Amino acid sequence: MAKLDDEFDKEDDDFQTSRFNRRKILFILVPTLVVIGLIVSFYYIFNQKLSSESMLSYSVVSAATEDDANAVIVFYDLPEITAQLKDNTGSTNVKMKISVELGRVEDVSAIEAMVSRLTDIIIAHTIELTPDEVSGSGGLYWLKEELLYRMNLVAAPVKIININFKNFEIQNTKA
């Protein structure tokens, strides 16, 4: 009988040590997995933000003439802008996608640094307009010239040759 009790105690000790080892493994393994998961998720989030910031794009077009064989035109795309127009009857929004035309490739870095200021100028001017002022080709031409003037004031050393509306949409939502 004593022999059976000794074997029983030995099996109980083995169970206790294996249970202790399992706890020890879990206390080490779970935090390690959590830290690895956090590192991977932060890398993915920050990598995604960097790639979305690089969505701002430009394209270079050669415009060689007889006078200047190295002449280029650079089209730099600004992010899509949404602004609410002054309207007494309801809410009228305008969504626009603008491309800025530059004369030198070197100016792209300066424009990239000023994207938020240029966007702010566009929004600040557009929200003061009524839907009647921007409707039609005459209103759109006037808006284009006014924005070009204001953007050139902000981007003083850089000369913006022209702005092009890639998309201009007036959305009426009645209250």
N, CA, C and O of each residue as an XYZ file, in Angstrom:
700
protein
N       0.814     -1.179      0.000
C       0.000      0.000      0.000
C       0.872      1.264      0.000
O       0.538      2.255     -0.649
N       1.965      1.220      0.715
C       2.871      2.357      0.765
C       3.467      2.609     -0.603
O       3.740      3.747     -0.986
N       3.663      1.519     -1.332
C       4.220      1.655     -2.655
C       3.247      2.417     -3.570
O       3.680      3.247     -4.369
N       1.982      2.153     -3.465
C       0.984      2.839     -4.270
C       0.892      4.320     -3.900
O       0.742      5.174     -4.774
N       0.984      4.624     -2.594
C       0.942      6.028     -2.166
C       2.156      6.797     -2.682
O       2.020      7.954     -3.080
N       3.343      6.179     -2.683
C       4.547      6.846     -3.197
C       4.414      7.142     -4.689
O       4.785      8.221     -5.152
N       3.881      6.175     -5.435
C       3.695      6.393     -6.871
C       2.651      7.484     -7.114
O       2.793      8.289     -8.035
N       1.611      7.507     -6.294
C       0.569      8.519     -6.427
C       1.132      9.912     -6.156
O       0.835     10.856     -6.888
N       1.954     10.042     -5.093
C       2.576     11.323     -4.770
C       3.528     11.768     -5.883
O       3.614     12.956     -6.195
N       4.239     10.809     -6.477
C       5.174     11.119     -7.549
C       4.416     11.642     -8.772
O       4.850     12.607     -9.401
N       3.288     11.014     -9.112
C       2.482     11.470    -10.239
C       1.896     12.854     -9.945
O       1.792     13.691    -10.841
N       1.513     13.092     -8.678
C       0.969     14.390     -8.291
C       2.044     15.475     -8.415
O       1.734     16.584     -8.850
N       3.295     15.188     -8.046
C       4.396     16.136     -8.176
C       4.676     16.439     -9.650
O       4.930     17.585    -10.020
N       4.627     15.402    -10.480
C       4.842     15.620    -11.918
C       3.739     16.518    -12.480
O       4.000     17.378    -13.322
N       2.514     16.315    -12.013
C       1.398     17.140    -12.472
C       1.596     18.586    -12.028
O       1.348     19.513    -12.799
N       2.043     18.781    -10.785
C       2.270     20.137    -10.272
C       3.378     20.841    -11.057
O       3.230     22.014    -11.399
N       4.486     20.151    -11.349
C       5.589     20.785    -12.087
C       5.184     21.060    -13.531
O       5.552     22.096    -14.084
N       4.436     20.154    -14.150
C       4.015     20.405    -15.531
C       3.008     21.560    -15.563
O       3.003     22.350    -16.507
N       2.172     21.661    -14.555
C       1.222     22.764    -14.470
C       1.964     24.080    -14.253
O       1.593     25.107    -14.820
N       3.016     24.048    -13.430
C       3.836     25.233    -13.199
C       4.546     25.640    -14.490
O       4.629     26.827    -14.803
N       5.048     24.683    -15.224
C       5.724     24.977    -16.487
C       4.750     25.579    -17.505
O       5.128     26.469    -18.266
N       3.521     25.111    -17.523
C       2.534     25.658    -18.433
C       2.233     27.118    -18.088
O       2.126     27.959    -18.981
N       2.097     27.414    -16.815
C       1.860     28.799    -16.402
C       3.045     29.683    -16.772
O       2.874     30.797    -17.266
N       4.230     29.179    -16.530
C       5.429     29.931    -16.836
C       5.512     30.212    -18.344
O       5.864     31.316    -18.760
N       5.194     29.228    -19.127
C       5.214     29.394    -20.580
C       4.165     30.411    -21.009
O       4.444     31.257    -21.859
N       2.969     30.347    -20.443
C       1.915     31.288    -20.796
C       2.274     32.716    -20.391
O       1.986     33.656    -21.131
N       2.902     32.891    -19.217
C       3.289     34.228    -18.776
C       4.377     34.825    -19.664
O       4.502     36.047    -19.738
N       5.140     34.017    -20.317
C       6.169     34.517    -21.222
C       5.625     34.632    -22.640
O       5.895     35.616    -23.329
N       4.875     33.653    -23.073
C       4.417     33.575    -24.453
C       3.342     34.622    -24.784
O       3.414     35.262    -25.833
N       2.377     34.799    -23.927
C       1.271     35.726    -24.216
C       1.767     37.168    -24.348
O       1.435     37.816    -25.340
N       2.546     37.706    -23.399
C       3.033     39.079    -23.599
C       3.921     39.225    -24.836
O       3.888     40.255    -25.510
N       4.706     38.202    -25.128
C       5.549     38.257    -26.323
C       4.698     38.346    -27.581
O       4.998     39.134    -28.477
N       3.644     37.550    -27.656
C       2.749     37.591    -28.811
C       2.023     38.936    -28.906
O       1.809     39.454    -30.002
N       1.649     39.492    -27.768
C       0.981     40.800    -27.767
C       1.927     41.879    -28.279
O       1.522     42.717    -29.085
N       3.171     41.876    -27.830
C       4.153     42.866    -28.276
C       4.417     42.723    -29.776
O       4.492     43.725    -30.487
N       4.556     41.510    -30.254
C       4.775     41.288    -31.684
C       3.568     41.774    -32.485
O       3.730     42.390    -33.538
N       2.370     41.502    -31.994
C       1.167     41.962    -32.676
C       1.084     43.480    -32.728
O       0.697     44.045    -33.751
N       1.445     44.150    -31.626
C       1.444     45.611    -31.606
C       2.468     46.189    -32.580
O       2.188     47.160    -33.282
N       3.640     45.592    -32.615
C       4.678     46.073    -33.531
C       4.223     45.939    -34.980
O       4.386     46.868    -35.772
N       3.660     44.802    -35.326
C       3.191     44.581    -36.694
C       2.053     45.538    -37.034
O       2.023     46.088    -38.135
N       1.122     45.744    -36.114
C      -0.004     46.627    -36.408
C       0.453     48.082    -36.533
O      -0.031     48.793    -37.415
N       1.368     48.545    -35.679
C       1.878     49.908    -35.803
C       2.631     50.094    -37.117
O       2.501     51.125    -37.776
N       3.416     49.092    -37.491
C       4.126     49.177    -38.763
C       3.136     49.290    -39.915
O       3.334     50.098    -40.822
N       2.086     48.501    -39.890
C       1.087     48.535    -40.958
C       0.357     49.881    -40.990
O       0.138     50.439    -42.065
N      -0.018     50.402    -39.827
C      -0.746     51.673    -39.765
C       0.121     52.818    -40.273
O      -0.326     53.605    -41.107
N       1.354     52.922    -39.784
C       2.204     54.027    -40.199
C       2.650     53.890    -41.643
O       2.807     54.895    -42.337
N       2.854     52.679    -42.104
C       3.202     52.466    -43.499
C       2.035     52.859    -44.391
O       2.246     53.408    -45.473
N       0.813     52.589    -43.961
C      -0.390     52.948    -44.719
C      -0.527     54.462    -44.789
O      -0.882     54.993    -45.841
N      -0.253     55.176    -43.690
C      -0.349     56.636    -43.690
C       0.687     57.240    -44.622
O       0.387     58.195    -45.339
N       1.897     56.703    -44.625
C       2.925     57.225    -45.502
C       2.560     57.004    -46.964
O       2.806     57.871    -47.803
N       1.985     55.870    -47.269
C       1.624     55.610    -48.661
C       0.442     56.469    -49.079
O       0.356     56.850    -50.247
N      -0.480     56.791    -48.160
C      -1.597     57.660    -48.531
C      -1.138     59.092    -48.719
O      -1.730     59.821    -49.514
N      -0.090     59.522    -48.004
C       0.445     60.850    -48.217
C       1.153     60.942    -49.556
O       1.187     62.010    -50.168
N       1.713     59.844    -50.012
C       2.394     59.874    -51.294
C       1.419     59.721    -52.456
O       1.845     59.583    -53.603
N       0.115     59.743    -52.176
C      -0.881     59.668    -53.237
C      -0.905     60.963    -54.051
O      -1.410     60.977    -55.173
N      -0.365     62.042    -53.496
C      -0.267     63.271    -54.256
C       0.710     63.009    -55.392
O       1.835     62.570    -55.155
N       0.295     63.273    -56.612
C       1.134     62.885    -57.731
C       1.326     64.039    -58.690
O       0.613     65.043    -58.657
N       2.304     63.859    -59.537
C       2.549     64.826    -60.584
C       3.015     64.079    -61.826
O       3.503     62.952    -61.752
N       2.853     64.733    -62.955
C       3.339     64.162    -64.200
C       4.063     65.252    -64.972
O       3.685     66.422    -64.926
N       5.103     64.851    -65.675
C       5.940     65.782    -66.426
C       5.681     65.558    -67.906
O       5.714     64.429    -68.395
N       5.423     66.656    -68.610
C       5.184     66.611    -70.044
C       6.235     67.469    -70.722
O       6.451     68.616    -70.330
N       6.875     66.933    -71.712
C       7.863     67.701    -72.464
C       7.138     68.640    -73.409
O       6.245     68.229    -74.150
N       7.530     69.900    -73.375
C       6.916     70.912    -74.230
C       8.009     71.655    -74.978
O       8.104     72.880    -74.906
N       8.824     70.911    -75.690
C       9.949     71.498    -76.397
C       9.462     72.423    -77.505
O       8.596     72.061    -78.302
N      10.029     73.606    -77.538
C       9.713     74.583    -78.569
C      11.007     74.948    -79.303
O      12.081     74.434    -78.988
N      10.888     75.820    -80.260
C      12.085     76.246    -80.992
C      13.013     77.059    -80.099
O      14.234     76.989    -80.238
N      12.436     77.830    -79.185
C      13.244     78.678    -78.306
C      13.917     77.891    -77.195
O      15.083     78.130    -76.883
N      13.189     76.952    -76.595
C      13.699     76.211    -75.441
C      13.453     74.729    -75.648
O      12.316     74.264    -75.574
N      14.520     73.989    -75.906
C      14.393     72.547    -76.163
C      14.176     71.761    -74.874
O      13.727     70.617    -74.920
N      14.490     72.360    -73.720
C      14.362     71.660    -72.439
C      13.104     72.051    -71.673
O      12.992     71.740    -70.487
N      12.185     72.703    -72.301
C      10.974     73.170    -71.614
C      10.099     71.982    -71.231
O       9.910     71.050    -72.012
N       9.571     72.037    -70.016
C       8.666     71.002    -69.521
C       7.464     71.657    -68.869
O       7.509     72.813    -68.449
N       6.399     70.895    -68.797
C       5.216     71.311    -68.061
C       4.944     70.220    -67.041
O       4.905     69.036    -67.375
N       4.757     70.631    -65.795
C       4.503     69.682    -64.716
C       3.076     69.889    -64.237
O       2.682     71.008    -63.907
N       2.304     68.813    -64.198
C       0.942     68.854    -63.672
C       0.958     68.186    -62.307
O       1.204     66.985    -62.197
N       0.693     68.970    -61.269
C       0.690     68.454    -59.896
C      -0.757     68.384    -59.416
O      -1.464     69.391    -59.429
N      -1.200     67.202    -58.993
C      -2.577     66.993    -58.547
C      -2.724     67.326    -57.068
O      -2.033     66.755    -56.223
N      -3.611     68.237    -56.765
C      -3.953     68.545    -55.373
C      -5.007     67.545    -54.907
O      -5.710     66.965    -55.734
N      -5.127     67.335    -53.601
C      -6.175     66.420    -53.118
C      -7.566     66.988    -53.406
O      -7.735     68.191    -53.606
N      -8.553     66.096    -53.421
C      -9.928     66.528    -53.685
C     -10.399     67.464    -52.574
O     -10.161     67.216    -51.392
N     -11.069     68.538    -52.973
C     -11.497     69.570    -52.034
C     -13.016     69.640    -52.051
O     -13.635     69.658    -53.115
N     -13.611     69.680    -50.867
C     -15.049     69.854    -50.724
C     -15.297     71.088    -49.876
O     -14.731     71.235    -48.793
N     -16.151     71.975    -50.380
C     -16.467     73.201    -49.650
C     -17.965     73.463    -49.751
O     -18.610     73.081    -50.727
N     -18.503     74.112    -48.736
C     -19.929     74.435    -48.724
C     -20.099     75.878    -49.183
O     -19.453     76.789    -48.666
N     -20.973     76.068    -50.158
C     -21.228     77.399    -50.704
C     -22.267     78.122    -49.865
O     -23.034     77.499    -49.131
N     -22.282     79.459    -49.983
C     -23.321     80.265    -49.323
C     -24.618     80.060    -50.073
O     -24.693     80.314    -51.276
N     -25.642     79.601    -49.370
C     -26.930     79.363    -50.017
C     -28.017     79.490    -48.965
O     -27.948     78.856    -47.912
N     -29.031     80.317    -49.254
C     -30.117     80.522    -48.301
C     -31.177     79.425    -48.378
O     -31.893     79.190    -47.404
N     -31.282     78.766    -49.501
C     -32.348     77.772    -49.683
C     -31.998     76.418    -49.105
O     -32.906     75.657    -48.773
N     -30.781     76.095    -48.974
C     -30.376     74.779    -48.446
C     -28.860     74.673    -48.436
O     -28.156     75.680    -48.520
N     -28.379     73.483    -48.336
C     -26.952     73.251    -48.297
C     -26.459     72.888    -49.698
O     -26.946     71.939    -50.312
N     -25.504     73.642    -50.185
C     -24.915     73.379    -51.495
C     -23.420     73.185    -51.318
O     -22.720     74.074    -50.833
N     -22.941     72.024    -51.711
C     -21.523     71.705    -51.620
C     -20.917     71.686    -53.010
O     -21.595     71.416    -54.001
N     -19.637     71.976    -53.061
C     -18.907     71.852    -54.308
C     -17.706     70.944    -54.055
O     -16.953     71.138    -53.101
N     -17.544     69.953    -54.924
C     -16.396     69.051    -54.859
C     -15.552     69.315    -56.087
O     -16.056     69.330    -57.210
N     -14.258     69.525    -55.866
C     -13.388     69.808    -57.000
C     -12.050     69.105    -56.854
O     -11.504     68.961    -55.761
N     -11.563     68.689    -57.970
C     -10.233     68.084    -58.063
C      -9.433     68.989    -58.992
O      -9.799     69.178    -60.152
N      -8.340     69.548    -58.476
C      -7.574     70.561    -59.204
C      -6.165     70.049    -59.477
O      -5.542     69.402    -58.636
N      -5.688     70.356    -60.668
C      -4.319     70.077    -61.066
C      -3.612     71.412    -61.283
O      -4.117     72.279    -61.995
N      -2.447     71.571    -60.669
C      -1.677     72.805    -60.770
C      -0.609     72.608    -61.843
O       0.085     71.592    -61.862
N      -0.489     73.577    -62.721
C       0.480     73.502    -63.818
C       1.706     74.337    -63.470
O       1.603     75.532    -63.192
N       2.874     73.685    -63.492
C       4.138     74.342    -63.146
C       5.076     74.316    -64.342
O       4.898     73.509    -65.254
N       6.069     75.192    -64.344
C       7.014     75.270    -65.450
C       8.326     74.545    -65.207
O       9.110     74.356    -66.137
N       8.578     74.132    -63.953
C       9.841     73.452    -63.639
C       9.582     72.264    -62.729
O       8.679     72.304    -61.893
N      10.360     71.220    -62.884
C      10.232     70.031    -62.041
C      10.683     70.342    -60.619
O      10.181     69.746    -59.667
N      11.619     71.263    -60.468
C      12.142     71.622    -59.144
C      11.074     72.269    -58.262
O      11.202     72.269    -57.037
N      10.032     72.816    -58.869
C       8.987     73.485    -58.096
C       8.042     72.503    -57.394
O       7.264     72.906    -56.530
N       8.104     71.238    -57.755
C       7.194     70.249    -57.167
C       7.401     70.133    -55.669
O       6.428     70.059    -54.919
N       8.650     70.115    -55.216
C       8.908     69.989    -53.775
C       8.372     71.201    -53.010
O       7.878     71.060    -51.891
N       8.468     72.377    -53.602
C       7.929     73.578    -52.945
C       6.408     73.522    -52.883
O       5.816     73.906    -51.874
N       5.778     73.054    -53.941
C       4.316     72.941    -53.956
C       3.863     71.871    -52.958
O       2.853     72.054    -52.280
N       4.594     70.763    -52.862
C       4.246     69.722    -51.886
C       4.265     70.274    -50.469
O       3.440     69.891    -49.640
N       5.199     71.169    -50.191
C       5.284     71.768    -48.856
C       4.133     72.739    -48.602
O       3.792     73.008    -47.450
N       3.532     73.269    -49.674
C       2.479     74.272    -49.531
C       1.080     73.735    -49.826
O       0.142     74.520    -49.969
N       0.923     72.432    -49.917
C      -0.375     71.861    -50.290
C      -1.469     72.283    -49.309
O      -2.569     72.636    -49.733
N      -1.188     72.252    -48.033
C      -2.219     72.621    -47.058
C      -2.585     74.105    -47.165
O      -3.752     74.462    -47.005
N      -1.619     74.960    -47.429
C      -1.912     76.386    -47.591
C      -2.713     76.646    -48.857
O      -3.635     77.462    -48.856
N      -2.364     75.958    -49.931
C      -3.100     76.126    -51.187
C      -4.538     75.630    -51.041
O      -5.475     76.261    -51.530
N      -4.698     74.509    -50.373
C      -6.039     73.969    -50.128
C      -6.853     74.934    -49.275
O      -8.039     75.146    -49.528
N      -6.221     75.507    -48.281
C      -6.900     76.473    -47.421
C      -7.343     77.701    -48.209
O      -8.444     78.208    -47.992
N      -6.515     78.177    -49.105
C      -6.873     79.350    -49.923
C      -8.063     79.021    -50.813
O      -8.972     79.838    -50.963
N      -8.062     77.837    -51.400
C      -9.158     77.439    -52.284
C     -10.466     77.362    -51.502
O     -11.497     77.861    -51.953
N     -10.418     76.742    -50.340
C     -11.628     76.605    -49.525
C     -12.101     77.970    -49.025
O     -13.295     78.267    -49.071
N     -11.175     78.798    -48.550
C     -11.546     80.111    -48.006
C     -12.213     80.984    -49.057
O     -13.134     81.738    -48.743
N     -11.764     80.893    -50.284
C     -12.391     81.695    -51.329
C     -13.718     81.079    -51.785
O     -14.684     81.801    -52.034
N     -13.764     79.773    -51.891
C     -14.949     79.108    -52.428
C     -16.151     79.213    -51.495
O     -17.279     79.328    -51.973
N     -15.946     79.178    -50.195
C     -17.095     79.220    -49.279
C     -17.785     80.578    -49.274
O     -18.907     80.697    -48.781
N     -17.143     81.587    -49.806
C     -17.752     82.909    -49.882
C     -18.602     83.092    -51.138
O     -19.214     84.145    -51.322
N     -18.645     82.101    -51.984
C     -19.377     82.202    -53.244
C     -20.767     81.602    -53.124
O     -21.034     80.774    -52.253
N     -21.644     82.037    -54.014
C     -22.986     81.453    -54.095
C     -23.024     80.493    -55.283
O     -22.169     80.571    -56.165
N     -24.001     79.590    -55.315
C     -24.080     78.658    -56.446
C     -24.239     79.368    -57.792
O     -23.754     78.864    -58.805
N     -24.903     80.518    -57.826
C     -25.068     81.250    -59.084
C     -23.735     81.784    -59.612
O     -23.540     81.888    -60.823
N     -22.817     82.124    -58.699
C     -21.531     82.683    -59.121
C     -20.620     81.651    -59.764
O     -19.779     82.005    -60.590
N     -20.767     80.398    -59.408
C     -19.874     79.380    -59.965
C     -20.556     78.506    -61.022
O     -19.914     77.636    -61.610
N     -21.826     78.727    -61.264
C     -22.498     77.908    -62.278
C     -22.206     78.462    -63.662
O     -22.064     79.672    -63.835
N     -22.121     77.609    -64.614
C     -21.853     78.018    -65.987
C     -20.375     78.165    -66.276
O     -19.545     78.176    -65.367
N     -20.060     78.276    -67.549
C     -18.654     78.361    -67.946
C     -18.027     79.692    -67.546
O     -16.841     79.741    -67.219
N     -18.812     80.778    -67.568
C     -18.291     82.085    -67.161
C     -17.912     82.107    -65.699
O     -16.863     82.637    -65.333
N     -18.755     81.536    -64.861
C     -18.466     81.481    -63.434
C     -17.275     80.602    -63.131
O     -16.472     80.923    -62.255
N     -17.149     79.503    -63.840
C     -16.022     78.599    -63.638
C     -14.722     79.251    -64.100
O     -13.686     79.087    -63.456
N     -14.765     79.987    -65.207
C     -13.578     80.693    -65.686
C     -13.162     81.770    -64.683
O     -11.977     81.921    -64.386
N     -14.135     82.515    -64.166
C     -13.834     83.545    -63.177
C     -13.212     82.940    -61.915
O     -12.253     83.483    -61.366
N     -13.769     81.806    -61.461
C     -13.231     81.119    -60.279
C     -11.808     80.643    -60.535
O     -10.943     80.762    -59.667
N     -11.569     80.113    -61.703
C     -10.236     79.636    -62.068
C      -9.223     80.778    -62.037
O      -8.140     80.619    -61.475
N      -9.547     81.904    -62.619
C      -8.630     83.040    -62.653
C      -8.390     83.607    -61.253
O      -7.266     83.976    -60.912
N      -9.433     83.672    -60.459
C      -9.298     84.194    -59.094
C      -8.440     83.258    -58.234
O      -7.586     83.718    -57.475
N      -8.665     81.957    -58.353
C      -7.856     80.999    -57.600
C      -6.399     81.024    -58.057
O      -5.490     80.926    -57.233
N      -6.174     81.154    -59.351
C      -4.807     81.233    -59.868
C      -4.084     82.458    -59.297
O      -2.921     82.370    -58.904
N      -4.764     83.575    -59.255
C      -4.171     84.794    -58.693
C      -3.822     84.600    -57.216
O      -2.719     84.935    -56.785
N      -4.759     84.063    -56.450
C      -4.530     83.893    -55.005
C      -3.459     82.842    -54.720
O      -2.660     83.005    -53.798
N      -3.441     81.771    -55.504
C      -2.438     80.725    -55.297
C      -1.042     81.234    -55.642
O      -0.073     80.861    -54.981
N      -0.922     82.068    -56.653
C       0.387     82.644    -56.992
C       0.868     83.605    -55.911
O       2.074     83.739    -55.704
N      -0.050     84.277    -55.218
C       0.362     85.135    -54.110
C       0.962     84.320    -52.970
O       1.937     84.743    -52.347
N       0.389     83.165    -52.698
C       0.886     82.328    -51.602
C       2.184     81.622    -51.982
O       3.102     81.521    -51.168
N       2.257     81.141    -53.204
C       3.426     80.378    -53.660
C       4.435     81.320    -54.309
O       4.981     80.993    -55.362
N       4.692     82.466    -53.716
C       5.430     83.583    -54.306
C       6.688     83.215    -55.100
O       6.773     83.611    -56.262
N       7.647     82.503    -54.571
C       8.808     82.247    -55.440
C       8.493     81.267    -56.575
O       9.146     81.288    -57.619
N       7.509     80.425    -56.369
C       7.124     79.450    -57.380
C       6.048     80.068    -58.256
O       5.106     80.680    -57.751
N       6.184     79.912    -59.552
C       5.212     80.458    -60.490
C       4.272     79.336    -60.933
O       4.690     78.371    -61.574
N       3.000     79.483    -60.577
C       1.970     78.547    -61.037
C       1.453     79.098    -62.360
O       0.889     80.191    -62.411
N       1.650     78.342    -63.412
C       1.287     78.803    -64.752
C      -0.220     78.790    -64.947
O      -0.790     79.739    -65.485
N      -0.861     77.721    -64.511
C      -2.291     77.557    -64.751
C      -2.843     76.554    -63.745
O      -2.089     75.771    -63.166
N      -4.144     76.577    -63.539
C      -4.790     75.510    -62.778
C      -5.850     74.893    -63.686
O      -6.493     75.581    -64.479
N      -6.009     73.613    -63.553
C      -6.970     72.872    -64.362
C      -7.938     72.140    -63.450
O      -7.522     71.465    -62.508
N      -9.214     72.270    -63.724
C     -10.220     71.524    -62.971
C     -10.338     70.137    -63.590
O     -10.770     69.990    -64.734
N      -9.953     69.131    -62.828
C     -10.123     67.764    -63.306
C     -11.549     67.298    -63.052
O     -12.098     66.478    -63.788
N     -12.133     67.842    -61.989
C     -13.511     67.501    -61.624
C     -14.078     68.703    -60.878
O     -13.427     69.254    -59.990
N     -15.281     69.105    -61.238
C     -15.955     70.198    -60.553
C     -17.432     69.829    -60.484
O     -18.111     69.739    -61.507
N     -17.910     69.619    -59.286
C     -19.265     69.086    -59.099
C     -19.995     69.893    -58.033
O     -19.511     70.043    -56.912
N     -21.158     70.406    -58.396
C     -22.001     71.141    -57.451
C     -23.095     70.192    -56.976
O     -23.835     69.635    -57.786
N     -23.197     70.010    -55.654
C     -24.163     69.085    -55.081
C     -25.175     69.885    -54.260
O     -24.811     70.556    -53.294
N     -26.425     69.808    -54.648
C     -27.500     70.474    -53.903
C     -28.161     69.465    -52.976
O     -28.632     68.415    -53.414
N     -28.188     69.792    -51.703
C     -28.903     68.972    -50.727
C     -29.864     69.881    -49.993
O     -29.453     70.768    -49.245
N     -31.109     69.661    -50.207
C     -32.132     70.509    -49.581
C     -32.316     70.124    -48.119
O     -32.344     68.944    -47.771
N     -32.439     71.141    -47.270
C     -32.597     70.909    -45.836
C     -34.000     70.535    -45.478
O     -34.298     70.306    -44.306
